[in-house]
Amino acid sequence: MPLSEHEQRMLEQMERALYAEDPKFATALEGSGLRTYTRKRVYQAVAGFLVGITLLMAGMIADGGKQWWISVVGFLVMLGCAVLAVTGWRKSPKPGEQAPGAAAPGTTQTRRQGRQRRSMMDRIEQRWQRRRDEQGQ
């Protein structure tokens, strides 16, 4: 299930806040380690998809199709791996790509955004606290 626009904006704001507070840590997270992880995940999903195809065919061939449940399992494996591959492929950052909206560290724009993010984070924390207090009553 994709994120709503509001959730995407919140996630982008949190990412920008991370860049503002600790740019070295943020760039380490975004670096090649993330690309390698997503690439590996996509490759695993493709391998799983091939296993699913094998199970699907084996279920059809085994006992003249009497063991149909093997085919169903193969189809479900294929479906799950296809979803993993597509989501992993979409989320993988392109080489040299910077996070959306991230400015170069140390610029005036970054400092201004940092102050705005902190006030935004304060508002988010206040809303969260209000909700917890309302649920506790």
Backbone as a chain_set.jsonl record, in Angstrom:
{"seq": "MPLSEHEQRMLEQMERALYAEDPKFATALEGSGLRTYTRKRVYQAVAGFLVGITLLMAGMIADGGKQWWISVVGFLVMLGCAVLAVTGWRKSPKPGEQAPGAAAPGTTQTRRQGRQRRSMMDRIEQRWQRRRDEQGQ", "coords": {"N": [[0.843, -1.167, 0.0], [0.739, 2.115, -0.985], [2.247, 5.145, 0.328], [0.368, 7.898, 1.639], [-0.046, 11.295, 0.407], [0.37, 13.088, 2.477], [1.792, 11.493, 4.316], [4.071, 10.982, 2.802], [5.131, 13.573, 2.602], [5.685, 14.028, 5.306], [7.624, 12.059, 5.749], [9.648, 12.953, 4.009], [10.227, 15.365, 5.263], [11.256, 14.43, 7.677], [13.526, 13.146, 6.712], [14.946, 15.337, 5.696], [15.368, 16.685, 8.09], [17.063, 14.92, 9.348], [19.289, 15.139, 7.656], [19.94, 17.797, 8.197], [20.616, 17.771, 10.923], [22.61, 15.761, 11.224], [24.588, 15.481, 8.85], [26.718, 13.841, 7.965], [26.136, 11.253, 8.941], [23.68, 10.866, 7.641], [24.423, 10.883, 4.909], [25.988, 8.629, 4.926], [24.077, 6.679, 5.361], [22.574, 6.884, 3.036], [24.324, 6.207, 1.071], [26.304, 3.93, -0.942], [25.782, 1.573, 0.388], [23.025, 1.37, 0.805], [22.158, 1.256, -1.846], [23.373, -1.137, -2.604], [22.086, -2.898, -0.893], [19.364, -2.705, -1.785], [19.679, -3.539, -4.414], [20.573, -6.152, -4.023], [18.311, -7.175, -2.784], [16.446, -7.041, -4.876], [17.605, -8.854, -6.675], [17.391, -11.212, -5.16], [14.625, -11.393, -5.067], [14.039, -11.845, -7.759], [15.256, -14.335, -8.104], [13.672, -15.808, -6.341], [11.254, -15.562, -7.693], [11.75, -17.129, -9.934], [11.976, -19.611, -8.664], [9.341, -19.823, -7.841], [8.048, -20.089, -10.337], [9.071, -22.567, -11.053], [7.919, -24.18, -9.044], [5.231, -23.818, -9.713], [5.062, -25.044, -12.243], [5.894, -27.622, -11.512], [3.81, -28.422, -9.872], [1.76, -28.69, -11.726], [2.673, -30.703, -13.353], [3.211, -32.868, -11.623], [1.813, -35.908, -10.703], [-0.148, -35.76, -12.682], [-1.453, -33.322, -12.323], [-2.813, -33.556, -9.96], [-1.806, -32.705, -7.601], [-2.392, -29.902, -7.049], [-2.064, -27.938, -5.185], [0.608, -27.378, -4.905], [1.116, -25.854, -7.126], [-0.389, -23.613, -6.477], [1.024, -22.63, -4.266], [3.426, -22.044, -5.575], [2.537, -20.001, -7.284], [1.836, -18.049, -5.383], [4.34, -17.549, -4.26], [5.626, -16.484, -6.5], [4.079, -14.163, -6.869], [4.535, -12.739, -4.456], [7.322, -12.335, -4.628], [7.478, -10.834, -6.96], [6.245, -8.465, -6.143], [8.086, -7.656, -4.146], [10.364, -7.261, -5.771], [9.549, -5.163, -7.478], [8.934, -3.072, -5.653], [11.404, -2.819, -4.409], [12.969, -2.052, -6.579], [11.856, 0.405, -7.308], [12.414, 1.938, -5.049], [15.14, 2.107, -4.966], [17.946, 4.219, -4.917], [19.295, 6.253, -7.501], [22.59, 6.136, -8.938], [24.705, 8.597, -7.592], [22.604, 10.224, -7.011], [20.891, 12.586, -5.028], [19.106, 12.914, -1.958], [15.641, 13.891, -2.232], [15.082, 17.361, -2.241], [17.199, 17.961, -0.587], [19.679, 20.135, 0.392], [23.01, 21.416, -0.191], [25.246, 20.731, 2.483], [25.699, 23.131, 5.093], [24.938, 25.453, 3.748], [23.122, 28.578, 3.522], [20.456, 28.188, 2.994], [20.081, 25.581, 3.922], [20.505, 25.919, 6.669], [18.357, 27.603, 7.315], [16.222, 25.94, 6.615], [16.679, 23.992, 8.499], [15.989, 25.276, 10.904], [13.27, 25.69, 10.396], [12.442, 23.045, 10.194], [12.91, 22.101, 12.736], [11.009, 23.533, 14.187], [8.792, 22.471, 12.96], [9.086, 19.807, 13.69], [8.727, 20.127, 16.416], [6.025, 20.863, 16.464], [4.901, 18.511, 15.463], [5.628, 16.721, 17.478], [4.149, 17.83, 19.584], [1.508, 17.425, 18.669], [1.51, 14.638, 18.615], [1.835, 14.082, 21.339], [-0.541, 15.217, 22.335], [-2.443, 13.483, 21.152], [-1.762, 11.064, 22.397], [-2.371, 11.746, 25.02], [-5.141, 12.167, 24.799], [-6.023, 9.596, 24.121], [-5.339, 8.226, 26.395], [-7.163, 9.025, 28.276]], "CA": [[0.0, 0.0, 0.0], [1.598, 3.291, -1.073], [2.052, 6.183, 1.331], [-0.44, 9.036, 1.209], [0.771, 12.484, 0.165], [0.743, 13.633, 3.777], [2.828, 10.628, 4.87], [5.289, 11.208, 2.018], [5.689, 14.862, 3.022], [6.242, 13.853, 6.641], [8.855, 11.286, 5.601], [10.648, 13.842, 3.418], [10.637, 16.323, 6.29], [12.125, 13.726, 8.624], [14.805, 12.939, 6.033], [15.65, 16.623, 5.667], [15.8, 16.969, 9.458], [18.243, 14.074, 9.58], [20.399, 15.769, 6.937], [20.319, 19.04, 8.865], [21.217, 17.497, 12.222], [23.831, 14.961, 11.118], [24.756, 15.198, 7.423], [27.659, 12.741, 7.737], [25.388, 10.019, 9.16], [22.66, 10.752, 6.592], [25.049, 10.479, 3.646], [26.428, 7.238, 5.09], [22.894, 5.837, 5.183], [22.089, 6.944, 1.661], [25.394, 5.819, 0.155], [26.286, 2.701, -1.727], [25.241, 0.482, 1.188], [21.595, 1.283, 0.516], [22.026, 0.779, -3.217], [23.743, -2.55, -2.616], [21.006, -3.63, -0.228], [18.189, -2.798, -2.641], [20.023, -4.363, -5.571], [20.584, -7.537, -3.552], [16.905, -7.545, -2.542], [15.823, -7.268, -6.178], [18.138, -10.12, -7.199], [16.775, -12.289, -4.396], [13.233, -11.486, -5.489], [14.03, -12.476, -9.086], [15.541, -15.763, -7.878], [12.452, -16.374, -5.752], [10.254, -15.63, -8.755], [12.082, -18.318, -10.733], [11.588, -20.763, -7.847], [7.878, -19.871, -7.927], [7.696, -20.657, -11.642], [9.394, -23.992, -10.97], [6.868, -24.815, -8.239], [3.993, -23.78, -10.488], [5.142, -26.103, -13.264], [5.975, -28.922, -10.849], [2.465, -28.76, -9.411], [0.962, -29.092, -12.881], [3.197, -31.95, -13.897], [3.187, -33.925, -10.607], [0.602, -36.736, -10.617], [-1.151, -35.339, -13.662], [-2.165, -32.144, -11.844], [-3.575, -33.873, -8.747], [-1.234, -31.945, -6.485], [-2.569, -28.523, -7.484], [-1.675, -27.009, -4.131], [1.996, -26.972, -5.165], [1.013, -24.751, -8.087], [-0.889, -22.431, -5.763], [2.166, -22.121, -3.495], [4.333, -21.441, -6.549], [1.965, -18.728, -7.725], [1.952, -17.084, -4.286], [5.761, -17.184, -4.179], [5.87, -15.591, -7.634], [3.414, -12.886, -6.611], [5.272, -12.049, -3.405], [8.64, -11.919, -5.128], [7.276, -9.749, -7.924], [5.999, -7.244, -5.362], [9.369, -7.258, -3.558], [11.258, -6.757, -6.814], [9.07, -3.866, -7.965], [9.11, -2.055, -4.617], [12.84, -2.613, -4.24], [13.48, -1.352, -7.755], [11.392, 1.794, -7.249], [13.012, 2.645, -3.924], [16.597, 2.186, -5.057], [18.428, 5.51, -5.4], [20.159, 6.209, -8.677], [23.965, 6.515, -8.587], [24.958, 10.029, -7.536], [21.386, 10.969, -6.735], [20.787, 13.069, -3.666], [17.73, 12.835, -1.453], [14.865, 15.003, -2.734], [14.987, 18.54, -1.401], [18.362, 18.134, 0.284], [20.628, 21.128, -0.103], [24.384, 21.136, 0.231], [25.414, 21.045, 3.893], [26.385, 24.38, 5.425], [24.424, 26.609, 3.032], [22.136, 29.371, 4.249], [19.16, 27.531, 2.806], [20.053, 24.42, 4.806], [20.334, 26.395, 8.05], [16.993, 28.101, 7.435], [15.348, 24.775, 6.617], [16.882, 23.312, 9.774], [15.153, 25.947, 11.907], [11.878, 25.403, 10.079], [12.197, 21.636, 10.501], [12.834, 21.934, 14.186], [9.693, 23.993, 14.626], [7.846, 21.482, 12.447], [9.195, 18.631, 14.556], [8.087, 20.477, 17.691], [4.569, 20.768, 16.27], [4.56, 17.091, 15.326], [5.722, 16.135, 18.811], [3.012, 18.304, 20.368], [0.325, 16.687, 18.207], [1.639, 13.249, 19.075], [1.584, 14.079, 22.784], [-1.981, 15.45, 22.504], [-3.156, 12.251, 20.808], [-1.52, 10.084, 23.46], [-3.132, 12.172, 26.197], [-6.565, 11.927, 24.525], [-6.275, 8.149, 24.153], [-5.141, 7.768, 27.763], [-8.283, 9.435, 29.134]], "C": [[0.895, 1.239, 0.0], [1.272, 4.298, 0.028], [1.172, 7.285, 0.77], [0.485, 10.238, 1.01], [1.262, 13.077, 1.48], [1.886, 12.821, 4.392], [4.147, 10.81, 4.116], [5.949, 12.522, 2.41], [6.348, 14.743, 4.392], [7.578, 13.102, 6.572], [9.965, 12.147, 5.01], [11.139, 14.861, 4.431], [11.561, 15.67, 7.31], [13.507, 13.481, 8.007], [15.614, 14.229, 6.015], [16.167, 16.994, 7.054], [17.046, 16.154, 9.792], [19.461, 14.667, 8.881], [20.877, 17.012, 7.659], [21.062, 18.765, 10.17], [22.537, 16.742, 12.118], [24.055, 14.568, 9.653], [25.688, 14.027, 7.135], [26.947, 11.393, 7.882], [24.364, 9.797, 8.047], [23.27, 10.314, 5.269], [25.57, 9.051, 3.733], [25.252, 6.283, 4.885], [22.464, 5.776, 3.728], [23.083, 6.355, 0.676], [25.208, 4.476, -0.505], [25.735, 1.521, -0.945], [23.759, 0.279, 0.913], [21.37, 0.771, -0.901], [22.322, -0.709, -3.3], [22.635, -3.392, -1.998], [19.798, -3.783, -1.148], [18.472, -3.648, -3.874], [20.003, -5.845, -5.187], [19.152, -8.03, -3.325], [16.183, -7.839, -3.858], [16.307, -8.584, -6.778], [17.536, -11.318, -6.469], [15.316, -12.483, -4.816], [13.128, -12.153, -6.862], [14.304, -13.975, -8.956], [14.322, -16.461, -7.281], [11.342, -16.523, -6.777], [10.501, -16.867, -9.62], [11.746, -19.604, -9.977], [10.069, -20.932, -7.889], [7.405, -20.464, -9.241], [7.941, -22.162, -11.638], [8.327, -24.74, -10.175], [5.542, -24.877, -8.998], [3.967, -24.901, -11.527], [5.168, -27.487, -12.628], [4.606, -29.354, -10.354], [1.571, -29.221, -10.546], [1.393, -30.461, -13.403], [3.019, -33.114, -12.92], [1.821, -34.608, -10.554], [-0.506, -36.245, -11.539], [-2.002, -34.169, -13.173], [-2.974, -32.408, -10.588], [-3.031, -33.134, -7.532], [-1.223, -30.453, -6.858], [-2.103, -27.518, -6.436], [-0.225, -26.547, -4.294], [2.011, -25.792, -6.146], [0.546, -23.47, -7.413], [0.24, -21.8, -4.946], [3.157, -21.435, -4.435], [3.843, -20.093, -7.033], [2.106, -17.665, -6.642], [3.399, -16.626, -4.099], [6.098, -16.209, -5.306], [5.296, -14.199, -7.372], [4.173, -12.078, -5.557], [6.619, -11.533, -3.878], [8.521, -10.801, -6.157], [7.035, -8.43, -7.194], [7.297, -6.751, -4.73], [10.312, -6.657, -4.592], [10.839, -5.364, -7.272], [9.277, -2.789, -6.91], [10.584, -1.786, -4.369], [13.432, -1.812, -5.378], [13.087, 0.119, -7.712], [12.097, 2.586, -6.17], [14.51, 2.838, -4.071], [17.018, 3.546, -5.608], [19.343, 5.326, -6.598], [21.574, 6.624, -8.265], [24.156, 8.021, -8.656], [23.742, 10.861, -7.228], [21.348, 11.373, -5.275], [19.334, 12.967, -3.235], [16.962, 14.052, -1.937], [14.821, 16.154, -1.739], [16.189, 18.777, -0.506], [19.331, 19.118, -0.357], [22.017, 20.757, 0.379], [24.554, 21.539, 1.688], [26.149, 22.362, 4.086], [25.865, 25.591, 4.682], [23.394, 27.327, 3.879], [20.764, 28.712, 4.16], [19.024, 26.338, 3.747], [19.826, 24.855, 6.252], [18.913, 26.871, 8.276], [16.012, 26.932, 7.484], [15.466, 24.011, 7.928], [16.027, 23.926, 10.87], [13.684, 25.65, 11.658], [11.533, 23.965, 10.437], [12.074, 21.417, 11.994], [11.478, 22.401, 14.687], [8.618, 23.03, 14.136], [7.876, 20.237, 13.322], [8.576, 18.909, 15.924], [6.575, 20.365, 17.578], [4.129, 19.316, 16.173], [4.591, 16.417, 16.692], [4.564, 16.566, 19.688], [1.729, 17.587, 19.964], [0.343, 15.254, 18.708], [1.31, 13.156, 20.566], [0.097, 14.297, 23.068], [-2.787, 14.181, 22.223], [-2.98, 11.201, 21.892], [-2.316, 10.441, 24.71], [-4.628, 11.919, 26.018], [-6.912, 10.449, 24.603], [-6.162, 7.609, 25.57], [-6.309, 8.089, 28.672], [-9.464, 8.54, 28.991]], "O": [[1.726, 1.396, 0.895], [0.173, 4.303, 0.582], [1.216, 7.578, -0.425], [1.653, 10.203, 1.397], [2.408, 13.512, 1.592], [2.837, 13.392, 4.927], [5.218, 10.793, 4.723], [7.171, 12.595, 2.538], [7.43, 15.284, 4.619], [8.539, 13.466, 7.25], [11.107, 12.077, 5.465], [12.325, 15.188, 4.463], [12.533, 16.279, 7.755], [14.528, 13.593, 8.687], [16.815, 14.223, 6.283], [17.259, 17.546, 7.19], [17.968, 16.648, 10.441], [20.55, 14.696, 9.454], [22.08, 17.264, 7.732], [22.033, 19.452, 10.487], [23.483, 17.048, 12.844], [23.743, 13.444, 9.261], [25.477, 13.294, 6.169], [27.127, 10.499, 7.056], [24.197, 8.676, 7.566], [22.704, 9.468, 4.577], [25.594, 8.337, 2.73], [25.411, 5.209, 4.305], [22.037, 4.728, 3.246], [22.711, 6.034, -0.453], [24.095, 3.958, -0.609], [25.263, 0.556, -1.547], [23.293, -0.855, 0.801], [20.487, -0.056, -1.13], [21.616, -1.455, -3.978], [22.288, -4.457, -2.508], [19.261, -4.883, -1.277], [17.604, -4.393, -4.329], [19.486, -6.682, -5.926], [18.828, -9.175, -3.642], [15.398, -8.784, -3.939], [15.511, -9.345, -7.329], [17.21, -12.327, -7.095], [14.836, -13.613, -4.908], [12.215, -12.946, -7.093], [13.659, -14.788, -9.619], [13.984, -17.577, -7.674], [10.579, -17.488, -6.742], [9.558, -17.566, -9.992], [11.286, -20.576, -10.577], [9.569, -22.054, -7.965], [6.463, -21.256, -9.262], [7.131, -22.935, -12.149], [7.883, -25.812, -10.586], [4.823, -25.874, -8.928], [2.972, -25.611, -11.668], [4.544, -28.419, -13.134], [4.276, -30.539, -10.413], [0.703, -30.069, -10.337], [0.568, -31.265, -13.838], [2.708, -34.229, -13.341], [0.797, -33.948, -10.38], [-1.683, -36.316, -11.186], [-3.16, -34.043, -13.573], [-3.759, -31.55, -10.184], [-3.741, -32.963, -6.541], [-0.162, -29.837, -6.963], [-1.784, -26.376, -6.767], [0.128, -25.447, -3.867], [2.808, -24.864, -6.013], [1.019, -22.38, -7.732], [0.393, -20.579, -4.935], [3.67, -20.361, -4.119], [4.624, -19.153, -7.177], [2.452, -16.519, -6.931], [3.653, -15.456, -3.814], [6.785, -15.213, -5.078], [5.951, -13.188, -7.625], [4.425, -10.887, -5.739], [7.006, -10.41, -3.556], [9.376, -9.917, -6.215], [7.567, -7.394, -7.591], [7.583, -5.554, -4.769], [10.981, -5.659, -4.323], [11.683, -4.483, -7.434], [9.747, -1.698, -7.232], [10.974, -0.64, -4.141], [14.31, -0.977, -5.159], [13.896, 0.986, -8.043], [12.357, 3.777, -6.344], [15.095, 3.658, -3.364], [16.512, 3.981, -6.643], [20.078, 4.342, -6.684], [21.729, 7.4, -7.322], [23.813, 8.651, -9.656], [23.83, 12.089, -7.184], [21.724, 10.601, -4.394], [18.434, 12.939, -4.075], [17.535, 15.136, -2.051], [14.559, 15.957, -0.552], [16.184, 19.729, 0.274], [19.745, 18.948, -1.504], [22.182, 19.896, 1.243], [24.055, 22.589, 2.094], [27.089, 22.679, 3.357], [26.323, 26.698, 4.965], [22.855, 26.765, 4.832], [20.011, 28.685, 5.133], [17.952, 26.115, 4.31], [19.047, 24.235, 6.976], [18.32, 26.578, 9.314], [15.083, 26.928, 8.292], [14.486, 23.449, 8.417], [15.414, 23.214, 11.666], [12.933, 25.387, 12.597], [10.439, 23.698, 10.933], [11.236, 20.643, 12.455], [10.863, 21.737, 15.521], [7.632, 22.799, 14.837], [6.832, 19.677, 13.657], [7.969, 18.021, 16.523], [5.915, 19.842, 18.476], [3.104, 18.934, 16.737], [3.699, 15.639, 17.03], [4.042, 15.762, 20.46], [0.946, 17.186, 20.825], [-0.67, 14.724, 19.163], [0.59, 12.254, 20.994], [-0.469, 13.638, 23.941], [-3.707, 13.848, 22.971], [-3.937, 10.523, 22.266], [-2.866, 9.567, 25.379], [-5.309, 11.509, 26.958], [-7.98, 10.087, 25.098], [-6.825, 6.629, 25.91], [-6.441, 7.487, 29.737], [-10.483, 8.754, 29.646]]}, "num_chains": 1, "name": "protein.A"}
